[in-house]
Amino acid sequence: RNGRSGIRSFSVSGRVKIPGVHITDAGITIKELIEEHCGGMLDGHEFYGYFPGGASGGILPASMGEIPLDFDTLNEHGCFIGSAAIIVFSDKDKARDLARNAMSFFAHESCGKCTPCRVGTSKAAMLMEKPKWDQPLMQELSQTMNDASICGLGQAASNPMTSVINFFPKELD
């Protein structure tokens, strides 16, 4: 589908009628996945965005819902599919709140071994609590975490934060 081949398992949670593991074609889009396999959005909810690869895979808006879901299709947008643990959210949610929740989780889960992750996730979580985000500082913090963290948790923890800055700027006004 959409120039891709093979079968993939997508674990879909969030504001869909039929959450769960759905096995379908590689390259399906999130909009197709929601409509064809998840029974659509919950009643009263409009598709607003999604985490394509779990909490660290970044966040994309519904307007980017036509991108095929596969291993290399989301990289240019600063996101990844990873294990295809997709979280769908609606117009009743705020991407900034979801990103803040993810960062709090990463701050709690950091093993503490390396400073960029230990301090970076805690600092980012603190900055994300403020009504107005210091975007230049957050971008710099994100880059430092990406470049200097030892493991994937620290390297990817800032993806949801930077996704909100890049794709949901109206939530930061």
PyMOL commands that set and color helices and strands:
alter all, ss='L'
color gray80, all
select helices_A, chain A and resi 30-37+62-64+75-77+95-109+115-129+135-148+152-156+159-167+169-172
alter helices_A, ss='H'
color red, helices_A
select strands_A, chain A and resi 7-14+20-25+47-51+60-61+85-90
alter strands_A, ss='S'
color yellow, strands_A
deselect
rebuild
show_as cartoon
